[in-house]
Amino acid sequence: MKKNLFLIALCIFSFSVFTQTNSLKNGTFEGRSCSQYCNEQYKGVTLITVKNGKIKNVSFQIIDTVKNELFDQNYSSHFPTEPIYQKQCVEDWKGVQNYPAQLLKKQQLKNVDAVTGATWSHNLFISSATVALKKAVLKTTD
């Protein structure tokens, strides 16, 4: 239940804060997050570069903090006898490769769609990108 409430709050925050990318300041901003998976050893790390209010570059990685290695196309080798985990790794790797390009193209985090079978990587991307974009938002004075 707490995980669902966290996801709902994160989505509302992402939608409300990042609907207009022209309110972003220039620079490169890093976001790190475990999303709702803080009992696991994985962290999403997103770097977002903004120029003239537009997102110009996005990179995303998932780091295994116990093994001190990146989640990549070979990560499934850690599960040689577990085909379900192997398949999940393959699907989530597709997400890791896909989400930065979606954000770059769509310019709005709320429009980044999950890749089928890659919800884990999607949640880590959305959460870490939210942290990065929060740092990029121009402060306005009323």
Backbone as a ProteinNet text record, in pm:
[ID]
protein_1_A
[PRIMARY]
MKKNLFLIALCIFSFSVFTQTNSLKNGTFEGRSCSQYCNEQYKGVTLITVKNGKIKNVSFQIIDTVKNELFDQNYSSHFPTEPIYQKQCVEDWKGVQNYPAQLLKKQQLKNVDAVTGATWSHNLFISSATVALKKAVLKTTD
[TERTIARY]
82.3	0	87.1	191.9	280.1	348.5	385.4	450.2	356.2	229	131.8	111.5	103.6	87.3	208.9	327.9	450.4	447	408.6	402.7	301.9	187.1	84.9	136.7	197.8	252	361.8	448.1	556.4	500.4	400	339.4	274.5	202.7	138.3	244.5	349.2	457.8	522.7	553.7	618	529.6	401.9	308.6	298.2	284.9	262.5	387.3	503.4	625.4	683.3	673.6	748.9	662.8	550.5	468.5	523	600.9	659.7	811.1	877.5	1022.3	1092	1022.5	1088.4	1116.5	1078	1109.1	1234.4	1314.9	1437.6	1558.3	1653.6	1776	1882.9	1978.5	2088.8	2177.8	2230.5	2324.9	2302.1	2381.6	2366.8	2331.5	2226.9	2169.8	2160.5	2203.6	2203.6	2094.5	2028.2	1931.3	1962.3	1956	1975.9	1856.2	1808.4	1693.7	1684.1	1629.9	1599	1450.1	1376.5	1233.1	1168.7	1078.7	1017	1091.7	1209.8	1287.3	1403.2	1384.3	1494.7	1543.9	1469.6	1517.2	1603.5	1624.6	1711.2	1839.6	1936.2	2066.8	2081.2	1972.6	1981.3	1943.3	2017.6	1986.3	1983.3	1882.6	1878.4	1955.7	2034	2110.9	2081.7	2027.1	1993.9	2069.3	2130.9	2193	2113.1	2072	1994.1	2065.6	2092.2	2153.1	2045.1	2038.9	1940	2013.1	1964.5	2017.6	1900.2	1894.8	1787.2	1648.8	1635.9	1506.4	1463.5	1546.3	1513.1	1608.8	1557.1	1640.5	1719.7	1851.2	1938.6	2008.4	2021.2	2085.6	2033.6	2016.3	1970.5	2048.1	2102.1	2162.3	2102.8	2093.8	2033.7	2107.7	2139.9	2204.2	2139.9	2148.1	2109.2	2236	2262.1	2382.6	2344.8	2412.9	2402.8	2504.9	2457.7	2547.6	2617.9	2569.8	2636.6	2750.3	2721.8	2824.7	2912.8	2870.3	2941.3	2961.6	2851.5	2856.2	2728.4	2736.1	2620	2530	2400.8	2302.4	2313.3	2346.5	2362.5	2307.5	2336.6	2282.7	2332.5	2437.6	2492.7	2453.7	2374.7	2343.3	2267.8	2195.5	2119.1	2209.9	2338.3	2431.4	2443.6	2396.9	2396.4	2288.7	2201.4	2090.2	2089.9	2196.6	2208.9	2102.7	2043.9	1943.8	1802.5	1783.8	1653.7	1607.2	1541.1	1501.2	1405.1	1325.6	1233.5	1312.8	1414.7	1498.9	1581.1	1625.2	1699.7	1612.9	1489.2	1396.1	1368.8	1350	1324.1	1441.1	1561.7	1680.9	1682.3	1649	1646.9	1543.2	1424.3	1317.6	1354.8	1408.3	1444.9	1561.8	1651	1760	1702.6	1597.1	1530.3	1480.5	1425.5	1379	1491.1	1601.9	1716.9	1763	1760.4	1802.2	1697.1	1571.5	1460.9	1422.8	1419.7	1363.2	1434.7	1567.1	1631.6	1592.7	1584.4	1545.9	1402.8	1315.8	1177.3	1171.8	1244.9	1242.7	1302	1408.3	1470.9	1373.8	1304.3	1210.2	1084.9	1028.1	899	912.3	1031.8	1061.7	979.8	898.6	817.4	819.8	856.5	868.3	736.4	627.6	496	461.6	531.6	503.3	595.4	680.2	769.1	690.1	664.5	585.2	672.8	617.2	688.1	696.2	809.4	828.1	764.7	693.7	629.7	732.8	703.5	791.8	905.5	910.4	1023.2	976.1	883.9	830.4	934.8	1018.2	1120.7	1214.4	1266	1356.2	1282.8	1156	1075.7	1062.3	1030.1	1014.7	1145.8	1256.5	1386.9	1419.9	1384.8	1410.6	1325.4	1196	1106	1149	1180.5	1218.9	1350.5	1452	1581.8	1576.5	1500	1484.3	1408.8	1313.9	1241.6	1337.2	1428.4	1527.4	1614.4	1658.6	1741.9	1664.5	1542.6	1463.3	1426.2	1407.2	1378.2	1493.6	1615.4	1733.9	1740.8	1679.6	1687.1	1578.1	1475.7	1364.3	1407.9	1375.7	1404.2	1317.8	1378.7	1302.8	1233.1	1105.7	1031.6	996.8	991.5	950.7	815	733.2	596.5	589.7
-119.2	0	126.2	126.1	242.9	264	153.2	164.6	230	190.3	247.7	396.6	433.3	574.6	655.3	597	663.9	686.8	584.4	597.8	702.9	705.6	804.6	945.7	962.9	1094.6	1135.8	1041.9	1071.1	1112.1	1041.8	1074.9	1212.9	1242.8	1374.2	1484	1461.2	1560.1	1579.3	1469.1	1477.7	1551.7	1522	1585.9	1734.5	1770.6	1911.2	1996.5	1943.3	2023.7	2030.5	1922.5	1914.5	1917.7	1987.2	1995.2	2096.8	2193.6	2292.8	2286.1	2237.3	2224.8	2359.7	2465.2	2593.7	2659.3	2595.7	2648.5	2582.6	2523.7	2457.2	2546.9	2543.2	2622.2	2539.3	2607.1	2540.7	2466.6	2353.5	2277.9	2128.6	2053.5	1908.9	1872.7	1794.1	1765.2	1614	1571	1427.8	1395.4	1283.9	1232.5	1087.6	1053.1	915.1	876.9	756	711.2	559.9	507.4	364.5	342.6	450.4	444.8	378.1	284.1	214.1	85.8	67.6	-55.5	-35.1	42.9	76.9	-40.8	-149.8	-269.6	-355.5	-309.4	-377.9	-297.4	-356.6	-292	-207.2	-175.6	-106.7	40.3	123.6	266.7	307.8	385.6	447.8	578.1	604	728.5	789.9	910.1	980.6	1112.8	1140	1269.6	1338	1460.2	1536.6	1668.6	1695.5	1822.4	1909.3	2033.5	2129.4	2247.3	2292	2412.9	2491.7	2619	2707.7	2652.4	2596.9	2548	2414.2	2352.3	2223.3	2115.9	1996.7	1882.4	1845.1	1845.3	1819.2	1684.1	1627	1496.3	1428.4	1296.7	1217.8	1087	1052.2	920.4	856.6	725.6	651.5	521.2	494.1	368.4	316.2	186.4	124.9	63.2	96	48.3	-53.1	-166.5	-265.2	-223.4	-172.3	-116.2	-223	-346.1	-455	-511.8	-539.4	-593.2	-482.7	-356.6	-240.4	-252.1	-278	-289.8	-235.7	-208.2	-157.2	-271.7	-245	-334.3	-312.4	-417.7	-404.2	-527.9	-538.7	-647.6	-784.7	-790	-916.6	-948.6	-862.9	-880	-1009.8	-1059.8	-1183.8	-1302.5	-1291.4	-1400.6	-1426.4	-1333.3	-1354.6	-1454.2	-1491	-1581.7	-1701.9	-1781.8	-1889.8	-1998.7	-2015.2	-2121.9	-2066.7	-1938.2	-1875.3	-1804	-1877	-1818.6	-1700.7	-1697.4	-1583.8	-1456	-1464	-1347	-1309.1	-1408.4	-1379.6	-1299.8	-1345.1	-1274.8	-1133.5	-1121	-989.1	-894.7	-945.2	-862.3	-814.7	-903.4	-866.8	-757.4	-774	-674.8	-540.5	-544	-418.6	-350.3	-427.2	-366.2	-289	-341.7	-268.4	-133.1	-133	-8.3	89.6	40.6	126.9	195.7	125.1	183.2	277.4	254.9	326.5	456.7	458.2	572.8	705.6	708.9	838.7	897.6	814	862.9	915.3	849.3	898.3	1036.1	1053.6	1183.9	1291.7	1259.9	1355.9	1397.1	1302.4	1330.2	1402.5	1356.3	1408.8	1531.5	1551.5	1668.2	1678.6	1580.6	1582.6	1443.8	1439	1311.8	1236.2	1309.2	1243.7	1168	1195.8	1128.8	1011.1	976.1	860.5	734.9	653.7	531.9	415.3	329.3	207.9	110.4	45	-62.3	-187.4	-263.2	-385.3	-475.2	-515.7	-604.8	-534.7	-400	-325.9	-220.2	-259	-165.7	-127.2	-223	-196.2	-85.5	-99	3.9	135.4	129	250	325.7	254.1	319.4	383.2	313.9	370.8	492.2	487.3	601.9	721.4	701.4	812.6	876.6	793.7	844.8	922	866.2	935.3	1058	1050.5	1167.1	1279	1243.2	1343.6	1419.1	1346.3	1410.6	1506.8	1462.1	1547.6	1670.5	1652	1765	1861.7	1810.5	1900.6	1998.6	1951	2038.1	2138.3	2106	2190.9	2298.5	2286.3	2379.9	2518.5	2617.1	2756.3	2797.4	2862.8	2914.5	3042.7	3052.2	3173.5	3247.5	3377.9	3458	3518.3	3516.7	3571.2	3715.6
0	0	0	84.1	89	-44.2	-111.7	-241.1	-341.8	-340.6	-433.4	-406.1	-279.6	-246.2	-289.4	-272	-316.4	-467	-542.8	-688.6	-732	-667.1	-700.8	-671.8	-555.6	-520.8	-617.3	-653.3	-747.4	-882.9	-930	-1059.8	-1057	-950.3	-938.4	-935.1	-856.9	-848.6	-984.8	-1050.9	-1182.5	-1280.5	-1280.3	-1372.7	-1345.2	-1216.8	-1184.4	-1202.6	-1173.4	-1179.7	-1320.1	-1396.9	-1520.4	-1646.2	-1641.6	-1761.1	-1860.8	-1816	-1905.6	-1896	-2000.8	-1994.8	-2011.3	-2055.3	-2070.7	-1935.7	-1826.4	-1694.1	-1636.7	-1724.1	-1681	-1705.7	-1612.1	-1627	-1697	-1757.5	-1827.4	-1729.4	-1774.8	-1694.1	-1707.5	-1636.2	-1630.1	-1487	-1472.6	-1342.1	-1322.6	-1204.5	-1173.9	-1073.4	-1098.9	-1003.9	-972.4	-844.9	-799.9	-714.5	-735.5	-658.1	-658	-550.3	-544.5	-571.8	-603	-624.7	-503.8	-526.9	-414.3	-379.2	-437.8	-418.5	-321.2	-219.1	-128.6	-45.6	-44.7	24.2	-68.6	-190.6	-286.5	-304.5	-372.6	-385.7	-512.2	-578.8	-707.3	-694.7	-767.1	-775.4	-921.5	-955.6	-1086.6	-1081.6	-1185.5	-1195	-1331.4	-1330.1	-1453.4	-1458	-1571.4	-1598.4	-1708.9	-1683.3	-1780.8	-1806.8	-1933.6	-1973.6	-2037.4	-1990.5	-2038.3	-2099.8	-2215	-2278.6	-2335.4	-2304	-2350.2	-2317.3	-2198.1	-2152.1	-2209	-2290	-2353.1	-2304.3	-2291.2	-2257.4	-2381.8	-2370.2	-2484.8	-2478	-2358.7	-2346	-2219.8	-2229.3	-2115.2	-2114.3	-1999.4	-1983.4	-1857.9	-1860.5	-1749.1	-1729.4	-1604.3	-1567.2	-1440.2	-1423.7	-1297.4	-1239.6	-1114.1	-1048.4	-941	-944	-837.3	-732.6	-619.9	-519.6	-436.3	-440.2	-367.3	-450.8	-577.9	-667.8	-725.7	-704.5	-756.9	-908.2	-977.4	-1122.8	-1183.3	-1311.8	-1384.2	-1426.9	-1423.5	-1482.5	-1633.7	-1708.2	-1852.7	-1923.7	-2053.6	-2134.2	-2088.6	-2008.2	-1959.6	-1815.5	-1755	-1612.9	-1585.1	-1681.5	-1661.8	-1629.8	-1659.1	-1629.1	-1477.9	-1396.2	-1251.4	-1208.7	-1301.3	-1270.1	-1364.3	-1365.4	-1464.9	-1454.1	-1337.9	-1320.9	-1301.8	-1328.8	-1306.8	-1433.2	-1523.3	-1651.7	-1639.3	-1535.7	-1517.7	-1492.5	-1407.1	-1381.3	-1504.4	-1578	-1701	-1797.8	-1814.1	-1904.7	-1853.6	-1722.1	-1665	-1690.4	-1678	-1704.9	-1850.1	-1942.3	-2084.2	-2108.6	-2051.4	-2071.3	-2008.6	-1888	-1823.4	-1892.9	-1952.8	-2030.7	-2149.1	-2210.3	-2319.1	-2268.4	-2146.8	-2088.1	-2062.3	-2006.9	-1978.6	-2106.2	-2216.2	-2343.5	-2401.9	-2371.4	-2434.3	-2363.9	-2233	-2160.5	-2183.7	-2187.7	-2214.5	-2350.3	-2452	-2585.3	-2585.1	-2513.1	-2503.6	-2439.7	-2328.8	-2261.9	-2351.5	-2419.7	-2510.4	-2620.5	-2675.8	-2784.9	-2734.9	-2625.6	-2578.5	-2488.6	-2428.5	-2346.6	-2218.5	-2189.9	-2068.8	-2005.8	-1879.7	-1809.6	-1804.7	-1794.7	-1786.7	-1914.6	-2023.7	-2150.9	-2180	-2085.4	-2103.5	-2067	-2167.3	-2148.8	-2106.9	-2023.7	-1982	-2098.7	-2110.7	-2207.1	-2146.8	-2227.6	-2179.7	-2112.9	-1990.5	-1916.2	-1845.5	-1853.3	-1795.9	-1695.2	-1611	-1512	-1407.7	-1366.6	-1265.8	-1313.8	-1435.2	-1486.8	-1511.6	-1550.3	-1569.8	-1438.1	-1331.1	-1201.6	-1156.3	-1176.2	-1139.5	-1225.8	-1354.4	-1442	-1401.3	-1386.3	-1351.9	-1220.4	-1123.3	-992.3	-997.6	-1062.7	-1068.1	-1159.7	-1267.8	-1356.1	-1285.2	-1200.7	-1122.4	-1030.4	-967.5	-880.9	-962.7	-1080.2	-1165.4	-1211.7	-1256.3	-1306.6	-1196.1	-1078	-964.8	-945.1	-965.2	-952.9	-1068.1	-1181	-1299.7	-1305.6	-1224	-1230.5	-1186.1	-1268.4	-1232.5	-1114.8	-1021	-906	-950.4	-922.2	-955.1	-826.6	-836.3	-721.4	-750.1	-650.1	-666.9	-626.8
[MASK]
++++++++++++++++++++++++++++++++++++++++++++++++++++++++++++++++++++++++++++++++++++++++++++++++++++++++++++++++++++++++++++++++++++++++++++++

